[in-house]
């Protein structure tokens, strides 16, 4: 009996070794990064390939909305992501353990009015569209309030705003790119020369690359390699602009010219200006979007991006 079980054990061990042949001794788990596809955020699609060069297995998960991405970050489904300013504030005030390690884009917000609108004052009492809680809505609302212009806000997804203006359902709208520039390039609307959507304490705040504290603490080497890959992705989008434009046009189903127009109002960059973030959330609190402002003195860890850019 003993010889029989010894033979079985030896056979099992032999099968185990054979089954494991050719596999890495300790395959690193896949790192999942979230994103929402916009004209200025799709350089994150380069991450899997560039991260592979760094020895990492990375998957970029594209979400239809920032809310969906934030939920995935909050539940631990993602290891990090490209997140907008208000979304970062929500994550931090809810105690979600994430850290801002780099920027992804600056700018990317626009404000468009119907051709019948000649000045900001003409919008008094009119309907203005925006995606609820978006950075572009907060920036535009701040400017209108500062000018003393009261409007009726209409909540619509970015992609539906231009059509709503063309059909006369709204008289102006605030949106991220390419949706703002599209209306101008197609002649649906126009920009107001005296309206600067970035003239606020938030400046050109837009997107941040956040990582989970767990990833940074448990595997700092992989976290650094991931930031290295992000910086390379930014450089690709900056230096191989034609390739990037073709990629965005195909994914968003818009023309290459429309992508180029949109990118004139957005800077793809890993750089980030820390004071703009509490500036934006302070405005958001004053406007009733949030009740709390995160402690941004502890929200940034930019050492990795500094090392990646040296």
Secondary structure per residue as TSV (DSSP state, phi and psi in degrees):
chain	resnum	aa	ss	phi	psi
A	1	X	-	360.0	-45.0
A	2	X	H	-61.3	-43.2
A	3	X	H	-62.4	-34.9
A	4	X	H	-64.0	-47.6
A	5	X	H	-68.7	-33.5
A	6	X	H	-63.4	-39.3
A	7	X	H	-64.5	-41.0
A	8	X	H	-63.3	-43.4
A	9	X	H	-63.1	-43.7
A	10	X	H	-62.1	-40.0
A	11	X	H	-64.2	-42.1
A	12	X	H	-61.9	-45.2
A	13	X	H	-63.7	-39.3
A	14	X	H	-63.7	-41.1
A	15	X	H	-65.6	-37.9
A	16	X	H	-65.0	-44.9
A	17	X	H	-63.5	-43.1
A	18	X	H	-62.5	-42.6
A	19	X	H	-64.4	-30.7
A	20	X	H	-90.5	-2.9
A	21	X	T	-61.6	135.2
A	22	X	T	86.6	-8.2
A	23	X	S	-89.2	148.5
A	24	X	-	-64.4	147.7
A	25	X	T	-61.7	-38.4
A	26	X	T	-145.3	79.4
A	27	X	-	-62.7	128.1
A	28	X	-	-71.3	142.4
A	29	X	-	-67.2	154.6
A	30	X	-	-70.0	135.4
A	31	X	E	-96.0	127.3
A	32	X	E	-108.4	127.1
A	33	X	E	-121.2	133.0
A	34	X	E	-94.3	156.7
A	35	X	E	-160.6	158.2
A	36	X	E	-121.9	122.8
A	37	X	-	-69.9	116.8
A	38	X	-	-134.5	171.0
A	39	X	T	-60.8	-25.1
A	40	X	T	-111.9	10.5
A	41	X	T	-117.6	-3.5
A	42	X	G	-83.9	4.7
A	43	X	G	-66.7	-17.3
A	44	X	G	-66.9	-19.0
A	45	X	G	-64.7	-19.3
A	46	X	G	-77.0	-16.3
A	47	X	H	-57.0	-48.1
A	48	X	H	-54.5	-46.5
A	49	X	H	-66.6	-43.8
A	50	X	H	-70.3	-36.1
A	51	X	H	-67.2	-33.4
A	52	X	H	-62.1	-36.1
A	53	X	H	-64.3	-25.6
A	54	X	T	-89.1	-0.5
A	55	X	T	87.8	19.1
A	56	X	-	-111.9	151.0
A	57	X	-	-105.8	105.3
A	58	X	E	-121.2	137.1
A	59	X	E	-119.3	131.1
A	60	X	E	-99.5	122.5
A	61	X	E	-103.4	116.7
A	62	X	E	-92.0	127.6
A	63	X	E	-107.3	155.3
A	64	X	S	-78.2	-23.7
A	65	X	S	-144.9	156.1
A	66	X	H	-64.0	-33.8
A	67	X	H	-61.6	-41.1
A	68	X	H	-65.7	-40.7
A	69	X	H	-65.5	-43.4
A	70	X	H	-62.0	-37.6
A	71	X	H	-63.5	-41.0
A	72	X	H	-64.6	-38.3
A	73	X	H	-66.5	-41.3
A	74	X	H	-66.1	-32.9
A	75	X	T	-89.8	-0.9
A	76	X	T	82.1	10.3
A	77	X	S	-69.7	-29.0
A	78	X	-	-110.7	153.0
A	79	X	S	-93.4	-9.7
A	80	X	E	173.2	-176.2
A	81	X	E	175.3	171.1
A	82	X	E	-91.2	113.9
A	83	X	E	-126.5	140.8
A	84	X	E	-73.2	167.2
A	85	X	H	-61.1	-45.9
A	86	X	H	-68.4	-36.7
A	87	X	H	-62.9	-39.9
A	88	X	H	-61.8	-43.6
A	89	X	H	-60.5	-42.7
A	90	X	H	-62.1	-46.0
A	91	X	H	-59.5	-45.0
A	92	X	H	-68.9	-42.5
A	93	X	H	-71.9	-21.4
A	94	X	T	-87.5	1.2
A	95	X	T	79.6	17.1
A	96	X	-	-72.9	123.3
A	97	X	-	-76.3	78.7
A	98	X	E	-123.4	158.1
A	99	X	E	-132.5	138.5
A	100	X	E	-79.5	118.0
A	101	X	E	-111.7	-12.4
A	102	X	E	-169.9	169.2
A	103	X	E	-92.7	170.4
A	104	X	E	-128.2	-30.8
A	105	X	E	-162.4	151.4
A	106	X	E	-123.8	141.2
A	107	X	E	82.4	-148.1
A	108	X	-	90.1	8.9
A	109	X	E	-112.5	142.4
A	110	X	E	-139.5	163.6
A	111	X	E	-135.4	124.5
A	112	X	E	-124.9	141.4
A	113	X	E	-123.0	157.9
A	114	X	-	-66.5	157.3
A	115	X	T	-62.8	-22.3
A	116	X	T	-77.0	-14.3
A	117	X	-	-85.1	122.6
A	118	X	-	-102.6	-25.2
A	119	X	S	-150.0	169.1
A	120	X	G	-59.9	-35.6
A	121	X	G	-62.6	-28.4
A	122	X	G	-65.1	-15.1
A	123	X	G	-84.3	-5.2
A	124	X	T	-52.8	121.5
A	125	X	T	77.8	-1.3
A	126	X	-	-85.8	172.6
A	127	X	E	-95.0	128.6
A	128	X	E	-123.4	125.7
A	129	X	E	-92.9	152.6
A	130	X	E	-171.0	161.7
A	131	X	-	-87.6	120.9
A	132	X	T	-53.2	125.1
A	133	X	T	83.8	-0.5
A	134	X	-	-73.0	155.5
A	135	X	H	-59.1	-40.7
A	136	X	H	-62.0	-37.5
A	137	X	H	-66.1	-43.8
A	138	X	H	-63.8	-43.8
A	139	X	H	-62.6	-43.4
A	140	X	H	-68.5	-41.7
A	141	X	H	-63.7	-37.8
A	142	X	H	-59.7	-46.0
A	143	X	H	-64.7	-42.7
A	144	X	H	-65.7	-41.7
A	145	X	H	-63.9	-40.2
A	146	X	H	-62.7	-34.4
A	147	X	T	-84.5	-4.8
A	148	X	T	73.7	27.1
A	149	X	-	-103.3	118.3
A	150	X	-	-95.3	127.9
A	151	X	-	-130.8	169.6
A	152	X	E	-103.7	116.8
A	153	X	E	-84.9	137.0
A	154	X	E	-119.6	122.2
A	155	X	E	-85.8	115.3
A	156	X	-	-142.2	150.2
A	157	X	-	-61.5	150.6
A	158	X	H	-47.8	-46.9
A	159	X	H	-67.6	-15.8
A	160	X	H	-98.2	-6.4
A	161	X	H	-68.3	-43.3
A	162	X	H	-62.9	-43.4
A	163	X	H	-63.3	-38.5
A	164	X	H	-63.8	-38.0
A	165	X	H	-69.4	-42.7
A	166	X	H	-60.5	-30.6
A	167	X	T	-91.0	3.4
A	168	X	T	77.1	15.9
A	169	X	S	-80.5	-24.9
A	170	X	-	-136.2	158.1
A	171	X	S	-103.5	-11.3
A	172	X	E	-165.8	165.2
A	173	X	E	-158.0	153.6
A	174	X	E	-108.9	134.4
A	175	X	E	-157.2	160.6
A	176	X	E	-78.2	167.0
A	177	X	T	-82.9	146.9
A	178	X	T	-90.4	3.0
A	179	X	H	-66.4	-28.9
A	180	X	H	-73.3	-50.1
A	181	X	H	-69.2	-26.8
A	182	X	H	-60.1	-42.1
A	183	X	H	-62.9	-37.4
A	184	X	H	-72.1	-46.9
A	185	X	H	-65.8	-28.5
A	186	X	T	-91.0	-2.1
A	187	X	T	78.9	12.6
A	188	X	S	-73.5	-37.1
A	189	X	-	-145.8	-167.7
A	190	X	B	-149.7	167.4
A	191	X	-	-94.8	152.4
A	192	X	-	-95.4	121.7
A	193	X	T	-56.9	-31.9
A	194	X	T	-95.0	12.0
A	195	X	-	-110.7	112.6
A	196	X	-	-112.4	104.1
A	197	X	T	-66.1	-17.4
A	198	X	T	-94.9	3.8
A	199	X	-	-83.2	74.7
A	200	X	S	-159.2	171.9
A	201	X	T	-60.2	-17.8
A	202	X	T	-84.6	-12.9
A	203	X	T	53.9	-128.3
A	204	X	T	-106.2	32.1
A	205	X	-	-55.3	139.1
A	206	X	-	-149.6	-85.3
A	207	X	E	-119.3	148.2
A	208	X	E	-127.5	147.9
A	209	X	E	-95.9	114.6
A	210	X	E	-111.0	147.5
A	211	X	E	-127.3	153.0
A	212	X	E	-70.0	144.6
A	213	X	H	-60.9	-31.8
A	214	X	H	-62.3	-46.3
A	215	X	H	-62.2	-44.7
A	216	X	H	-64.1	-40.5
A	217	X	H	-75.0	-46.0
A	218	X	H	-79.2	-30.8
A	219	X	-	-143.5	68.5
A	220	X	H	-60.5	-29.7
A	221	X	H	-65.8	-43.5
A	222	X	H	-67.0	-37.7
A	223	X	H	-60.6	-43.0
A	224	X	H	-64.7	-43.5
A	225	X	H	-62.5	-36.1
A	226	X	H	-65.8	-42.0
A	227	X	H	-67.2	-36.8
A	228	X	H	-56.9	-44.7
A	229	X	H	-65.7	-37.6
A	230	X	H	-61.2	-45.9
A	231	X	H	-62.2	-39.7
A	232	X	H	-63.5	-37.3
A	233	X	H	-64.8	-40.5
A	234	X	H	-61.4	-45.1
A	235	X	H	-63.5	-38.1
A	236	X	H	-61.5	-45.6
A	237	X	H	-65.0	-31.3
A	238	X	H	-78.1	-41.5
A	239	X	H	-95.0	-26.5
A	240	X	-	-112.2	60.6
A	241	X	H	-63.1	-38.5
A	242	X	H	-60.5	-44.2
A	243	X	H	-62.5	-44.3
A	244	X	H	-62.8	-43.5
A	245	X	H	-61.4	-42.8
A	246	X	H	-62.1	-40.5
A	247	X	H	-62.4	-47.3
A	248	X	H	-66.2	-43.9
A	249	X	H	-59.3	-42.9
A	250	X	H	-66.4	-40.0
A	251	X	H	-75.5	-37.9
A	252	X	H	-92.4	-3.9
A	253	X	T	59.0	46.2
A	254	X	-	-129.6	170.3
A	255	X	-	-77.5	157.7
A	256	X	H	-62.8	-36.1
A	257	X	H	-62.8	-38.5
A	258	X	H	-66.2	-35.5
A	259	X	H	-66.1	-43.5
A	260	X	H	-62.1	-40.9
A	261	X	H	-61.8	-43.4
A	262	X	H	-63.0	-37.6
A	263	X	H	-74.7	-9.7
A	264	X	T	-70.7	-15.5
A	265	X	T	-114.5	22.2
A	266	X	E	-153.1	133.3
A	267	X	E	-109.3	111.5
A	268	X	E	-75.1	118.0
A	269	X	-	-159.0	150.6
A	270	X	S	-87.5	-7.8
A	271	X	-	-74.2	151.6
A	272	X	-	-148.2	138.9
A	273	X	-	-103.9	107.5
A	274	X	H	-58.2	-41.3
A	275	X	H	-62.9	-22.0
A	276	X	H	-67.8	-27.1
A	277	X	H	-71.0	-52.0
A	278	X	H	-65.1	-25.9
A	279	X	H	-62.3	-45.3
A	280	X	H	-66.0	-44.7
A	281	X	H	-72.1	-27.9
A	282	X	H	-64.5	-42.4
A	283	X	H	-62.8	-42.0
A	284	X	H	-62.6	-37.4
A	285	X	H	-68.1	-43.1
A	286	X	H	-61.6	-31.9
A	287	X	T	-89.5	-1.4
A	288	X	T	88.2	14.0
A	289	X	S	-79.6	-37.3
A	290	X	-	-132.2	157.5
A	291	X	S	-100.5	-23.7
A	292	X	-	-125.2	150.6
A	293	X	-	-112.5	128.7
A	294	X	-	-65.2	158.1
A	295	X	-	-82.7	92.3
A	296	X	G	-75.2	-8.8
A	297	X	G	-66.2	-19.7
A	298	X	G	-114.9	8.4
A	299	X	T	-90.8	-16.1
A	300	X	B	-109.4	140.6
A	301	X	-	-138.8	92.3
A	302	X	-	-99.9	11.2
A	303	X	H	-64.2	-37.8
A	304	X	H	-66.7	-42.0
A	305	X	H	-70.5	-31.4
A	306	X	H	-63.8	-42.2
A	307	X	H	-67.8	-36.1
A	308	X	H	-69.9	-26.2
A	309	X	T	-95.7	-2.1
A	310	X	-	-81.1	360.0
